[in-house]
Amino acid sequence: MSLAEVEEGAGARLIDGVAVARAVREDLKSEVAELAARGIVPGLTVVLVGEDPASAVYVRSKEKTSVELGMKGATVRLPASTSQAELEALIDRLNADPAVHGILVQSPLPKHMDENTIVRRIDPAKDVDGFHPVNVGKLLIGEKDGFAPCTPAGVQELLVRYGVDTTGKEAVVIGRSNIVGKPMAALLIQAGVGANCTVTICHSRTKDLASHTRRADIVIAAIGKPEVITGDMIRPGAVVIDVGINRVPDASAPKGYRLVGDVHFESARQVAGMITPVPGGVGPMTIAMLLKNTVRAARQAGK
């Protein structure tokens, strides 16, 4: 499915992540119904340790959306005092449960826990977050039965559904995190739809960042710094994907702050051909792709 309708505005066309996420969920409904007819109900279990408010809101949204699609959405809430051994034992039980197809341990974890060990404890076949080293390796070498991290997978979905021709294009990824930057580059260099790019990864030690971004057909900003990519750093007509979400003080805003991306939206919009807003761009795609990974995990388990 391609998203033919785009919002027209001054300068660049807006890439509507809310609409694309809705389209992904609609597609998943038919897949979930097909699996249910075979006696398979995709099950996602999210583990939340502690009382981080932002994590709690995010987890509720995942559970609600899962249920709306006809999936099993469960949340296991544990106190912050939970030990590493107790959490590992829970993951072992979920790994062994055939009704659980996807496991996600919500970050951040309490400081006394080793997050890397927890990630590696999850069965790679149920690691719908795509962070287990097995899935990282599968992504890099192009195997199709692994899981890509949800945010970069969501970015690629936006490019595909908006009909962006990526083959042979110069893509610059700004940021080298294991969550977004590195897997984003790995996705873009593969052979396939929404890929076949020539990729440059820039980061905090890159010299003359603008010299890289100005030659790019596609700019993906995921560096975690507010509005550092400005319009004069963008090639005219480029596609700009802003993964960042940052709070900046704003006395005129009801909450005393406003949300901005890593891209200075107003200046970039005057130059770019397409651009994602913040909020409403990449953000809504993350949960949609998590559910897509879970449905695929259920399908693979049922073969």
N, C-alpha and C positions, 0 to 999 in steps of 0.2 A: 504494500500500500504506500502511495506517495501522498504527501500533503500538498495539494495544489494551491490551497488558499494561504496567503501570507498577508500579514498586516502591512499596509503601505503607510509610510510616514515620511518625515523629512529625511532625505538621504537614504540610508540603507533600509532594506526590508527587515522586519523583525522576525526572528525565528521563535515561534511560540511553543515553548516546552510544555506548557500546560495542555495544549491541544494535542501535541504528539504523545504525551504520556497517556492521555485519555484514549487515543487511538490504539496504543499498545495494549492497554487494559481490555479494550473491546475485542481485539484479536485474541487475547488470552482466554476470554470467556468461552469461545468456541472450542479452544484446545482443552480447557478444563472439563467442559461438557463431554468431549470425546473420550477423555481419560476416564471420567466418571462412569461412562457407559461400559467400560471395561473393568469396572470395580476398583479404579485407582483414583484416589482423591489426593491431589498434591498437598503436602503438609509442610509448613514452615514454622519452625520454633525459634523464637528470639529469646536470648538470655540477657537479662538486665541485672547487673550487679551494682547496688548502691542507688542513690537518689538524685543523680544528675538530672536537673529539670529539663534541659534540652533533649537529652537522650530519652527521657520518659515520654515526651511529646512525640518524638520520632517513632518510638516503638509502638505507641498507640495507633499511629497512622498506618504503620505496616500491618498490624493485626486487623484493623478495620478494613483495609483494602483487600487483604487476603480473603476475608470472609465474604466481602461483596462479590468477589469473583467465583465463589463456590469452593474455595480452598479451605483447608484447615489452618487457621492462624492461631498459634498459641504463644503465650509469653510466660516465661519462668522468671519471676522476680526474686532476687536473693539480696540479703542485707549486705552492706559494705564490709561487714566483719567476716564474710564467707572466706574460708581458707582456699589456697591454691588447690590443695588436694580435693576439697569438696567440689570445686568447680570442675576439675578434671574428671571426677567420678560422674558428675552429671553429664558431661559431654560423652563419656563412654556409654552411658545408658541411652542417650539420644542416638549415638552412632549405631547402636544395636537394635533400635526400634524401627521396624519396617514401615511404620506409618509416618515417620519423619523423613522427608526427602531433602529438606534444607535446614541448616543450622547456622544461626548468626549470633555471635557473642558481641553485644553492643559495646563500642568504645565510647569514652575511655573507661578502663578498668581501674579499681582502686590501686594505689601506688604499691601495695605489698604484693601485687600479682605480676607475673611475667607474661606479658601479652603475647610475645612470640611463641612461648611454649603452648599457650592456650590455642593459638591459631593452628599450630602443628598437630594438636590433639584431635582436631576435627577431621573426620573422614573426608578425603578430597572429593569423593563422589557426592558429599552433602555440603561442601564448602561453597555455598551460593554467593558468598562475598568475593570469592576469587582470590583470596590472599594466601592460601596454603602453597608452599613451595612447589608441590606437584602441579597445581594449576598455573602458577607463574611460569613454570617451565613449558607446560603445554601451550600456553599463549605464545611464548617466544618462538617455539619451533613450528607453530601453526597447526597443532592438533585440534580437532573440532569438538572433542568430547569433554574438554575442560571448561572452566568458567572464568570469564573475564571480570575484573572488578566493575561494579555497577556504574560508577560515574563515567569512566572512559567509554564503557559500552553504550551508555546513554548519549554521549557526545557523538559517537559513530552513528547511532540510530537517528539523531537529528540530521546529520549530514545526508544520510540515505533518504530519509523521508522528505527532505526538502530538495532532493534531486541535485545535490552538489556533485559535480564531476570531480572526483578525487584522483583519478588515474593520471600518473605522471606529474601531479602538482607538487609544488613546494609547500610543505607544512612545517611550521615552527611551533614547537611545544615549549612553553615557558614554565619551568618547574620540573623537578626530577624526583618527586616523591614516589614511593612504592604504591601509593593509593591511586594517584592520577597520572603524573608525568610519565613515568617509565612504562606502565601498561598502555597508556595512550599511544606512545610512540610505537610500541610493539604491535598494536592493532593496526595502525596506519601503514606499516611497512609490509603487512601480509599481502598475499595475492588474493584479491576478492573484491566484492562490492563495498564501497565506502573505504577503500584502502588503496594499495598500489602507489602510495605517496613516496616522495623523497623527503626524509624527515631530519630536521635539526632539533636537538634538545638544548635549550638555553636554561640558565640557572643563575644563582646569585653571584657566581664567579665569572660569568660570561662578560667578555670585554665588548663594548659597543653593541649593546643589545639591539638598538634601533637598526643597525646595519643588517641584522638578520631578519627582523620583523618586516622591514620595508621591501624585502624581496619575496615575501611569503604570499602564496595564494590563499593559504589557510593559516590563521593565527589562533592558537589555543592557549589561553592564559590561565595558569593554575599555580601561581607563585605565592598567593596568600598575602599580598600587599595591596592596599586600596589604591585604585586608579593610577597605577604606575605605567600602564600602556595608554599612550595618548594618541590623538588623531594623526599627529605628524609622524608617528612611528608605523602607520598602516599604509600599505600599498593601495592605491585607488581600486575599488571593486573587490577587495579581498573579503573572504568570509572570516568573521571574528567570533570565536566561541569563548565566552567568559565563564570559567568554572568558579572563580572566586566569589566569596560572599563575606563582606567585612562590615563591621559596625563603625561608623564614624560619628563623632559628636555633632548634634544639630539642635540648637536651642529652640528652633521653630517647630520641631517635630514633637508630636504628643508624648513619645517615650524618651525624648531627649537625644535620640540618635536616629540615623537612617542607614539603610543597607545599601552598600555599593559593591561593585565587583572589582576585579583586578584591572579592568579597562575603564578609562575615563569615557563613559558612555556617550555623552553629548558630542564631544569632539570626534570620537571614532565613528559615530553614526553618520557624520557628514562625509566621510571618506569611503567607508566600507560598502560592499555590495549587499551583504547580509550580516546581521549581528544578533546575538542573544541579549535580552535584557536581564537585569538582576534587580529584584527576584523575577521568577517566571520563565527562566531560560533552561539552564541545565538542571537546576535543583529538582524539579518535579520528575525528572527522568530516572533518578537514582532508585526510588522505590519501584517504579515500573519495571526497571531492568532486574531488580532483585526478584520480583515475582516471575519474570520471564525465565530467569535462571532456575527458579524453584520448579516451575512447570517442566522445564527440560530435564531437570534432575529426576523428577517423577517418571517422565517418559523413558529415560534411560534405565531407571531401576526396574521398570515394568517390562523390559524387553526379554 
